[in-house]
């Protein structure tokens, strides 16, 4: 009897081993997506340094993409509220004119969950002797964008601020500076460029809210793998200059009927780049399943350049 029980136990254990090994063979390793921080830092638009030597004559300095900026010493104070004593001083400038540039600097054109139609996103910060300077109360500087292919007379000043590592925008400066009363910000549409009078340093954009009579729906994303929060996903709009970042696989509401391009890119555990790009018309309850195909760093950059 004892021998019979031992035989039955051995058979049962053997069956377990066979079943376990079969399951093990059928198991497909999950993709494990890695941080893309180095991809961003290696490919983002540079921060330039422009020197301002004098406030006399033509005060404008010109950045490499054509943005013209006029900041004079008398407009500025240091962090302690003291006047900037002398020239020269420097302007640190970032120019984001393309959707790709905005993506690579993590500056999507949205205000909260509201889509913005943008022109360009320009960051200007004055520095004296290595220390950042700021506009005095009641002062604004002047900026002219580079020539743009289309103009809109309804643009206003939107200011950028950091929201959990991703840029956000507001047209109310008191959101950034509590209690600030802004009577100086303005945007004028010249025939081929915008003239801005920003009342704060940092990011500024001539932009406007994208108003649509259509109902809106979030775009939901599904994808297999682990650490999917590291997959970088953006939605670009066909009919306006705007781009939205998708976080946690669900976008902010997008107008139904809008033509958009979704681009997703990532790096897998073996440092292999993957890419998904798809253009579609948004429908109610829109869902997209990512098909991330093997790609390269240069191919991802080309995909972003085409947005």
C-alpha positions as CSV (number, residue, x, y, z in Angstrom):
1,X,0.0,0.0,0.0
2,X,2.8,2.4,0.9
3,X,4.6,1.6,-2.3
4,X,1.4,2.3,-4.3
5,X,1.1,5.7,-2.6
6,X,4.7,6.6,-3.4
7,X,4.2,5.7,-7.0
8,X,1.1,7.9,-7.2
9,X,2.9,10.8,-5.6
10,X,5.8,10.4,-8.1
11,X,3.5,10.3,-11.1
12,X,1.7,13.5,-9.8
13,X,5.0,15.3,-9.3
14,X,6.2,14.3,-12.7
15,X,2.9,15.6,-14.2
16,X,3.5,18.9,-12.3
17,X,7.0,19.2,-13.7
18,X,5.8,18.6,-17.3
19,X,3.0,21.2,-16.9
20,X,5.4,23.8,-15.3
21,X,7.9,23.4,-18.1
22,X,5.2,23.7,-20.8
23,X,3.9,26.9,-19.2
24,X,7.5,28.2,-18.9
25,X,8.1,27.6,-22.6
26,X,4.8,29.4,-23.6
27,X,5.6,32.4,-21.5
28,X,6.7,35.4,-23.7
29,X,9.1,37.9,-22.0
30,X,7.4,41.3,-21.5
31,X,9.0,44.4,-23.0
32,X,10.4,46.6,-20.3
33,X,10.5,50.2,-21.4
34,X,13.3,52.4,-20.1
35,X,13.7,56.1,-19.4
36,X,14.0,58.4,-22.4
37,X,15.7,61.3,-20.5
38,X,19.0,60.9,-22.4
39,X,17.2,60.9,-25.8
40,X,15.6,64.3,-24.9
41,X,18.8,65.8,-23.5
42,X,20.9,64.7,-26.5
43,X,18.5,66.0,-29.1
44,X,16.7,69.1,-27.7
45,X,17.1,72.6,-29.0
46,X,20.1,74.4,-27.4
47,X,20.0,77.3,-25.0
48,X,21.9,80.1,-26.7
49,X,23.8,83.0,-25.0
50,X,23.4,86.4,-26.5
51,X,25.4,89.4,-25.2
52,X,23.7,92.8,-24.7
53,X,26.5,95.5,-24.9
54,X,24.5,98.7,-24.8
55,X,21.0,100.2,-24.5
56,X,21.7,102.9,-27.0
57,X,20.6,102.8,-30.7
58,X,18.9,99.7,-31.9
59,X,18.5,97.6,-28.7
60,X,17.5,94.4,-30.5
61,X,19.7,91.3,-30.5
62,X,18.9,88.4,-32.9
63,X,18.8,84.7,-31.9
64,X,19.9,82.0,-34.4
65,X,16.3,81.2,-35.6
66,X,15.4,84.8,-36.2
67,X,13.8,85.9,-32.9
68,X,14.6,89.6,-32.2
69,X,14.7,90.6,-28.5
70,X,15.1,94.0,-26.9
71,X,16.0,94.1,-23.2
72,X,17.8,97.1,-21.6
73,X,19.6,97.4,-18.3
74,X,17.1,99.8,-16.8
75,X,14.4,97.2,-17.1
76,X,16.2,94.7,-14.9
77,X,16.8,94.0,-11.2
78,X,18.7,91.3,-9.5
79,X,17.2,88.7,-7.1
80,X,17.5,91.1,-4.2
81,X,15.6,93.9,-6.0
82,X,18.7,95.9,-6.8
83,X,19.3,97.7,-10.2
84,X,21.7,96.0,-12.7
85,X,24.6,98.4,-12.4
86,X,26.2,98.2,-15.9
87,X,26.4,96.6,-19.3
88,X,27.1,94.1,-20.7
89,X,24.7,91.4,-19.6
90,X,23.6,88.1,-21.3
91,X,20.4,86.7,-22.5
92,X,19.9,83.0,-22.4
93,X,17.4,82.1,-25.1
94,X,15.7,78.9,-26.3
95,X,13.7,79.1,-29.6
96,X,11.0,76.4,-30.2
97,X,9.5,77.0,-33.7
98,X,8.6,73.4,-34.8
99,X,6.5,70.8,-33.2
100,X,9.6,68.6,-32.9
101,X,11.4,71.4,-31.0
102,X,8.5,71.7,-28.6
103,X,8.4,67.9,-28.0
104,X,12.1,67.6,-27.4
105,X,12.0,70.4,-24.8
106,X,8.8,68.9,-23.2
107,X,6.8,72.0,-24.0
108,X,3.5,70.8,-25.4
109,X,1.1,73.6,-26.4
110,X,-1.7,73.1,-23.8
111,X,-3.0,75.1,-20.9
112,X,-4.1,72.6,-18.4
113,X,-6.3,70.3,-20.6
114,X,-7.1,73.1,-23.1
115,X,-5.5,72.9,-26.5
116,X,-3.6,75.9,-27.6
117,X,-2.9,77.1,-31.1
118,X,0.6,78.3,-30.9
119,X,3.1,80.3,-33.1
120,X,6.4,79.7,-31.4
121,X,7.6,79.1,-27.8
122,X,10.5,81.4,-26.8
123,X,12.4,81.4,-23.5
124,X,14.3,84.5,-22.5
125,X,16.3,84.8,-19.2
126,X,18.7,87.7,-18.5
127,X,21.9,87.1,-16.6
128,X,24.5,89.5,-15.1
129,X,27.8,88.0,-13.9
130,X,26.4,84.5,-13.9
131,X,23.3,85.5,-11.8
132,X,19.8,85.5,-13.2
133,X,18.1,88.9,-13.4
134,X,14.4,89.7,-13.6
135,X,12.1,92.4,-15.0
136,X,11.3,95.3,-12.6
137,X,7.7,95.8,-11.5
138,X,5.8,97.6,-14.3
139,X,8.4,96.9,-17.0
140,X,8.0,94.7,-20.1
141,X,10.5,93.9,-22.8
142,X,10.0,93.6,-26.6
143,X,10.2,90.5,-28.8
144,X,9.6,89.9,-32.5
145,X,9.2,86.3,-33.7
146,X,10.9,85.1,-36.9
147,X,8.8,85.2,-40.1
148,X,5.9,82.7,-39.9
149,X,3.9,81.0,-42.7
150,X,0.5,82.1,-41.2
151,X,-0.8,84.8,-38.8
152,X,-3.8,85.1,-36.5
153,X,-5.0,88.4,-35.1
154,X,-6.5,86.8,-32.0
155,X,-3.3,85.7,-30.3
156,X,-2.5,86.7,-26.7
157,X,0.5,86.2,-24.5
158,X,0.7,82.8,-22.8
159,X,3.5,82.2,-20.2
160,X,5.1,78.8,-19.6
161,X,5.7,77.1,-16.3
162,X,6.8,73.7,-15.1
163,X,4.1,71.2,-14.2
164,X,5.7,68.0,-13.0
165,X,8.6,68.1,-15.4
166,X,6.4,69.0,-18.4
167,X,5.6,72.5,-19.6
168,X,2.2,74.1,-19.0
169,X,0.9,77.5,-20.1
170,X,-1.3,80.3,-18.7
171,X,-2.4,83.6,-20.0
172,X,-2.9,84.9,-16.4
173,X,0.5,85.8,-14.9
174,X,-0.9,85.7,-11.3
175,X,-0.9,81.9,-11.8
176,X,2.9,82.1,-11.8
177,X,3.4,85.2,-9.7
178,X,0.7,85.4,-7.0
179,X,-0.9,88.8,-6.9
180,X,0.7,90.0,-10.1
181,X,-1.5,92.5,-12.0
182,X,-0.6,92.4,-15.7
183,X,-1.4,95.5,-17.7
184,X,1.6,95.2,-20.1
185,X,1.4,91.9,-22.0
186,X,0.4,92.3,-25.6
187,X,0.6,90.6,-29.0
188,X,0.4,92.4,-32.3
189,X,0.2,90.5,-35.6
190,X,2.4,92.2,-38.2
191,X,2.1,91.0,-41.8
192,X,4.5,88.0,-41.2
193,X,5.5,87.9,-37.6
194,X,4.3,88.6,-34.1
195,X,5.4,91.5,-31.8
196,X,5.1,90.7,-28.1
197,X,5.7,92.8,-25.0
198,X,6.2,90.1,-22.3
199,X,5.7,91.2,-18.7
200,X,7.7,88.2,-17.3
201,X,10.9,86.4,-18.3
202,X,11.0,82.7,-19.0
203,X,8.8,81.0,-21.7
204,X,6.3,83.1,-23.6
205,X,4.2,82.3,-26.7
206,X,1.8,84.1,-28.9
207,X,-1.1,81.7,-28.7
208,X,-4.9,81.2,-28.3
209,X,-7.3,78.6,-27.0
210,X,-8.5,76.2,-29.7
211,X,-12.2,76.6,-29.5
212,X,-14.3,73.9,-31.2
213,X,-18.0,73.3,-31.3
214,X,-17.4,69.6,-31.5
215,X,-17.9,67.2,-28.6
216,X,-14.6,66.0,-27.1
217,X,-13.3,62.6,-26.1
218,X,-10.0,61.4,-24.5
219,X,-7.8,59.1,-26.6
220,X,-7.1,55.9,-24.7
221,X,-3.9,54.0,-25.4
222,X,-3.3,50.3,-24.9
223,X,0.1,48.6,-25.1
224,X,1.8,45.4,-23.8
225,X,4.8,45.6,-21.5
226,X,6.1,46.9,-18.2
227,X,7.0,50.5,-17.2
228,X,4.7,51.8,-19.9
229,X,5.0,55.2,-18.3
230,X,8.3,55.5,-20.1
231,X,6.7,55.4,-23.5
232,X,6.6,58.9,-24.8
233,X,3.3,59.7,-26.6
234,X,2.2,62.9,-28.3
235,X,-0.8,64.0,-30.4
236,X,-0.2,66.6,-33.1
237,X,-3.1,68.4,-34.8
238,X,-3.4,68.6,-38.6
239,X,-5.3,71.9,-38.9
240,X,-3.6,74.0,-36.2
241,X,-0.1,74.3,-34.9
242,X,-0.4,72.4,-31.6
243,X,0.9,69.3,-29.8
244,X,-0.4,67.5,-26.7
245,X,1.5,65.1,-24.4
246,X,-0.3,61.9,-23.4
247,X,0.3,60.8,-19.8
248,X,-0.6,57.5,-18.2
249,X,-2.0,56.3,-21.6
250,X,-5.0,58.6,-21.6
251,X,-5.0,62.0,-23.4
252,X,-6.8,65.2,-22.4
253,X,-10.1,65.6,-24.3
254,X,-9.7,66.1,-28.1
255,X,-12.5,67.4,-30.4
256,X,-14.3,64.6,-32.2
257,X,-13.8,64.9,-35.9
258,X,-10.3,66.4,-35.5
259,X,-7.5,65.0,-37.7
260,X,-4.5,64.2,-35.6
261,X,-1.3,62.3,-35.7
262,X,-0.3,60.2,-32.7
263,X,3.4,59.4,-32.3
264,X,4.8,57.1,-29.6
265,X,8.4,56.2,-29.1
266,X,10.4,54.3,-26.5
267,X,13.5,52.4,-25.6
268,X,13.3,48.8,-24.6
269,X,15.5,47.0,-22.0
270,X,18.2,46.2,-24.6
271,X,18.4,49.9,-25.6
272,X,16.4,49.1,-28.7
273,X,14.4,52.1,-30.0
274,X,10.8,51.5,-31.1
275,X,8.3,53.8,-32.8
276,X,4.5,54.0,-33.6
277,X,3.1,56.7,-35.8
278,X,-0.6,56.9,-36.9
279,X,-2.8,59.6,-38.4
280,X,-6.6,59.3,-37.8
281,X,-9.8,61.3,-37.4
282,X,-10.9,61.3,-33.8
283,X,-14.1,59.4,-33.0
284,X,-16.1,59.1,-29.8
285,X,-14.4,56.8,-27.3
286,X,-11.3,56.8,-29.4
287,X,-8.9,53.9,-28.6
288,X,-5.5,53.2,-30.1
289,X,-3.4,50.0,-29.7
290,X,0.3,50.7,-30.1
291,X,2.2,48.6,-32.5
292,X,5.8,49.7,-31.6
293,X,8.1,48.7,-34.3
294,X,11.9,48.5,-34.1
295,X,13.4,51.9,-35.1
296,X,16.4,54.1,-34.5
297,X,17.1,57.4,-32.9
298,X,17.4,59.1,-36.3
299,X,14.1,57.6,-37.5
300,X,12.3,58.9,-34.5
301,X,13.7,62.3,-35.0
302,X,12.6,62.2,-38.6
303,X,9.1,61.2,-37.6
304,X,8.9,64.1,-35.2
305,X,10.3,66.5,-37.8
306,X,7.4,65.6,-40.1
307,X,4.7,66.6,-37.6
